C-alpha cells in the first residue's frame, strides 16, 4: 500500500470535483476548492474520520468494497479506478466484475435527476445506483447479494419481484428478461457471471428453461409500461434508456405525462418514501 500516493490521489480528485458534479447543492461560498472531506465521506458511506486519515496517510488499508465506493463517489474513470486499487495495495477488479463500476458519464446525468425515478443497471440487471425517487418506486435494491443482485435472477426465483407489474404484462416481461440475459451471455461468454445465472436458472425455473430455448436476443426496455406501487397502485410511465458505449450499463429514466394522474402519483413518491412490496426481501 502506497499511503503517500493514495492520499495525494484522493485529495486531488476531491479538489477537482464541485458539489453540483455529485448532485449536491453548491451552498455557501467555500474556503477550499472542490468537495469537503465530510461530503466525500457521506457519499461513500464512511466516517469523516476514516476518510480524513486516508488523506493524511494514517488510515488502514481500505477494503475492496470501500475502494469501489470511493471510485464511484469521486467519479473515477476505469483507469483511475484501477490506479486507486493498486496504490491501495489491492488488485484491480477483473473484467468479469468491472461492470459494477458505474460509468461516470451516466452518473453525471443521474445526479441531475431529482424529480423523477432514475436508476443505472448493469447488463445483468443489477441495480448499481438509484436515485431517491427510484428507491421510492422500486424499494431499496442495495441489500441484495449473490445471484439475487440480478433482477433477472429474482424475476424467476422470487414471486414478490413480479408484484410491481400487472399480471397481464408479466409474460412479456419474462421474455424481455431472458432476451436481455442472452445478449449479456453472448458478449460475456459461458464462463462469466451471465453463464452462472443461466445455469442456476435452468435448474430452478422451468419457465426460464423454456424461454431460454427460444434463443431470443435483445436489449429490451419497454417504451411505455405500467408499474404497480403498493400504496399508490398502477402508474403509467414512459421509459427512456441511455446506454454506455459498450452497452454494459444503462440509465433508465421514468417519466409520466405532465398534469396526468400518473404524474401526480410520481410526485407523491417523494412524500411517501420507499415501501417494499409485500414479502420482498433482499437475498
C-alpha positions in Angstrom: 0.0 0.0 0.0 1.5 3.4 -1.1 0.0 5.7 1.5 1.5 8.8 0.1 0.3 8.2 -3.4 -3.2 7.2 -2.2 -3.5 10.3 0.0 -2.4 12.6 -2.8 -4.7 11.0 -5.4 -7.7 11.2 -3.1 -7.0 14.8 -2.3 -6.5 15.9 -5.9 -9.6 14.1 -7.1 -11.7 15.6 -4.3 -10.5 19.1 -5.0 -11.3 18.7 -8.7 -15.0 18.0 -8.1 -17.7 20.6 -7.5 -20.8 19.9 -5.4 -23.0 20.0 -8.5 -20.8 17.3 -10.1 -22.1 14.8 -7.5 -25.7 16.0 -7.2 -25.1 18.4 -4.2 -26.3 22.0 -3.9 -23.5 24.5 -4.4 -24.3 26.1 -1.0 -22.5 29.0 0.5 -19.1 30.3 -0.5 -16.3 27.7 0.1 -12.9 28.4 1.6 -11.4 25.3 -0.1 -11.6 24.0 -3.7 -13.8 21.1 -4.6 -15.7 18.9 -2.2 -15.3 18.9 1.6 -13.9 15.8 3.2 -17.1 15.2 5.1 -19.1 15.3 1.8 -16.9 12.7 0.2 -17.2 10.5 3.4 -21.0 10.8 3.5 -21.4 10.0 -0.2 -19.1 7.0 0.2 -20.9 5.8 3.3 -17.8 6.0 5.6 -17.0 8.2 8.6 -15.3 11.5 8.1 -12.5 10.5 10.5 -11.8 7.4 8.4 -11.6 9.3 5.2 -9.5 12.1 6.8 -7.0 9.6 8.0 -6.7 8.2 4.4 -5.8 11.7 3.1 -3.4 12.2 6.0 -1.5 8.9 5.3 -2.7 7.5 8.6 -5.6 5.2 7.6 -5.7 1.4 7.5 -5.8 -0.4 4.1 -9.2 0.2 2.6 -11.3 -2.9 1.7 -12.2 -3.5 -2.0 -15.8 -2.6 -1.1 -14.6 0.8 0.3 -12.4 1.5 -2.7 -15.3 0.7 -5.1 -17.5 3.2 -3.1 -14.7 5.9 -3.3 -14.3 5.3 -7.0 -18.0 5.9 -7.5 -18.1 8.9 -5.3 -15.1 10.6 -6.9 -16.5 9.8 -10.4 -13.3 8.0 -11.4 -12.8 6.6 -14.9 -12.0 2.9 -15.3 -8.2 3.7 -15.5 -8.4 5.9 -12.4 -10.3 3.3 -10.5 -7.7 0.7 -11.3 -4.9 3.1 -10.2 -6.8 3.7 -6.9 -6.9 0.0 -6.2 -3.2 -0.5 -7.0 -1.9 2.3 -4.8 -4.2 1.0 -2.0 -2.4 -2.4 -2.3 -5.4 -4.2 -3.9 -5.7 -6.0 -7.2 -7.7 -4.1 -9.8 -11.2 -5.5 -10.4 -11.2 -8.3 -13.0 -13.0 -7.7 -16.3 -15.8 -10.0 -15.1 -16.6 -7.7 -12.2 -15.6 -4.4 -13.8 -19.2 -3.7 -15.0 -20.1 -2.9 -11.4 -18.0 0.3 -11.7 -20.6 2.9 -12.7 -19.8 4.9 -15.8 -19.0 8.5 -14.7 -21.0 9.9 -17.7 -24.1 8.1 -16.6 -23.6 9.2 -13.0 -23.4 12.8 -14.1 -26.8 12.5 -15.8 -28.3 10.7 -12.8 -27.0 13.4 -10.4 -29.2 15.9 -12.2 -32.4 13.9 -12.0 -34.1 14.5 -8.7 -37.8 14.8 -9.5 -38.3 11.6 -11.4 -37.3 7.9 -10.9 -34.0 7.0 -12.5 -31.5 4.2 -12.0 -28.4 2.6 -13.5 -28.4 -1.1 -14.3 -25.7 -3.4 -15.4 -26.2 -5.7 -18.4 -27.1 -8.4 -15.9 -30.0 -6.4 -14.4 -28.0 -5.4 -11.3 -29.0 -2.0 -9.8 -25.8 -0.1 -9.5 -27.2 3.2 -8.4 -30.7 4.5 -7.9 -32.0 8.0 -7.0 -34.4 8.7 -4.2 -37.4 8.6 -6.5 -36.4 5.2 -7.9 -36.0 3.9 -4.4 -39.5 5.1 -3.5 -40.9 3.4 -6.6 -39.0 0.1 -6.5 -37.7 -0.1 -3.0 -34.0 -0.1 -1.9 -32.2 -2.6 -4.1 -28.8 -2.2 -2.4 -29.3 -5.0 0.0 -29.3 -7.9 -2.4 -26.3 -10.2 -2.6 -25.0 -13.1 -4.7 -27.1 -14.0 -7.8 -30.1 -12.2 -6.3 -28.3 -8.9 -7.2 -29.6 -9.5 -10.7 -33.3 -8.6 -11.2 -33.3 -11.3 -14.0 -32.5 -13.9 -11.4 -35.0 -12.6 -8.9 -37.7 -12.4 -11.6 -37.7 -16.2 -11.9 -37.0 -17.2 -8.3 -38.8 -14.6 -6.1 -42.6 -14.2 -6.7 -42.5 -10.9 -5.0 -40.4 -9.4 -7.8 -43.4 -9.7 -10.2 -45.8 -7.7 -8.0 -44.7 -4.4 -9.5 -46.0 -5.4 -12.9 -49.7 -6.0 -13.8 -50.5 -9.7 -14.2 -51.3 -9.3 -17.9 -47.8 -7.9 -18.6 -45.7 -10.5 -16.8 -45.3 -12.9 -19.7 -43.9 -10.1 -21.9 -41.6 -9.1 -19.0 -40.3 -12.7 -18.7 -39.4 -12.8 -22.4 -37.6 -9.5 -22.1 -35.6 -10.6 -19.1 -34.4 -13.7 -20.9 -33.6 -11.8 -24.1 -31.6 -9.3 -22.1 -29.7 -12.1 -20.4 -28.9 -13.9 -23.6 -27.5 -10.7 -25.0 -25.2 -10.4 -22.0 -24.4 -14.1 -22.2 -23.3 -13.7 -25.9 -20.9 -10.9 -25.1 -19.5 -12.2 -21.8 -19.4 -15.9 -22.5 -20.5 -19.1 -20.7 -17.8 -18.8 -18.0 -18.9 -15.4 -16.9 -21.4 -14.3 -14.3 -24.0 -14.3 -17.0 -23.3 -18.0 -17.6 -23.6 -18.7 -13.8 -27.0 -17.1 -13.8 -28.2 -19.1 -16.8 -27.1 -22.4 -15.3 -28.7 -21.6 -11.9 -32.0 -20.6 -13.5 -32.1 -23.6 -15.8 -32.2 -25.7 -12.6 -34.5 -23.5 -10.6 -37.1 -22.4 -13.1 -38.9 -24.4 -15.8 -40.3 -21.2 -17.2 -36.8 -19.8 -17.7 -35.6 -23.1 -19.2 -38.4 -23.0 -21.8 -37.8 -19.4 -22.7 -34.1 -19.8 -23.0 -34.6 -22.4 -25.7 -36.3 -19.8 -27.8 -32.9 -18.1 -28.4 -34.4 -14.6 -28.4 -31.7 -11.9 -28.1 -32.3 -8.3 -27.4 -31.7 -5.4 -25.0 -35.4 -4.8 -24.3 -36.8 -1.9 -22.3 -40.5 -1.2 -23.0 -41.0 2.4 -24.0 -44.3 2.6 -22.2 -45.2 0.5 -19.2 -47.4 0.2 -16.1 -45.8 -0.3 -12.7 -47.7 -1.1 -9.6 -46.8 0.7 -6.4 -48.0 -1.0 -3.1 -49.5 2.3 -1.9 -50.3 4.3 -5.0 -51.5 1.5 -7.3 -50.8 1.4 -11.1 -48.6 4.2 -12.5 -48.2 4.5 -16.3 -44.7 5.7 -17.2 -42.6 6.3 -20.3 -39.1 4.7 -20.1 -36.1 6.3 -21.7 -32.8 4.5 -21.8 -29.2 5.7 -22.2 -26.6 3.1 -22.8 -22.8 3.3 -22.3 -20.8 2.9 -25.5 -20.0 -0.7 -24.8 -23.7 -1.4 -23.9 -22.7 -2.8 -20.5 -24.7 -0.3 -18.4 -28.0 1.6 -19.0 -29.5 4.6 -17.3 -33.3 4.2 -17.1 -35.4 7.4 -16.6 -39.1 7.0 -15.9 -41.5 9.9 -16.6 -45.2 10.4 -16.8 -47.4 12.7 -19.0 -47.4 16.2 -17.5 -50.6 17.1 -15.5 -51.7 13.5 -15.6 -52.9 11.4 -12.6 -49.7 9.3 -13.1 -47.5 12.5 -12.9 -49.3 13.3 -9.6 -48.5 9.8 -8.3 -44.9 10.3 -9.1 -44.8 13.5 -7.1 -46.3 11.6 -4.1 -43.5 9.2 -4.2 -41.2 11.8 -2.7 -43.6 12.2 0.2 -44.3 8.6 0.9 -40.7 7.4 0.8 -40.0 3.8 -0.3 -42.4 1.0 0.5 -41.3 -2.6 0.0 -43.6 -5.0 -1.9 -45.2 -7.5 0.5 -42.8 -10.4 1.0 -39.9 -8.8 -0.9 -36.6 -9.3 1.0 -33.0 -8.7 0.0 -31.3 -12.0 -0.7 
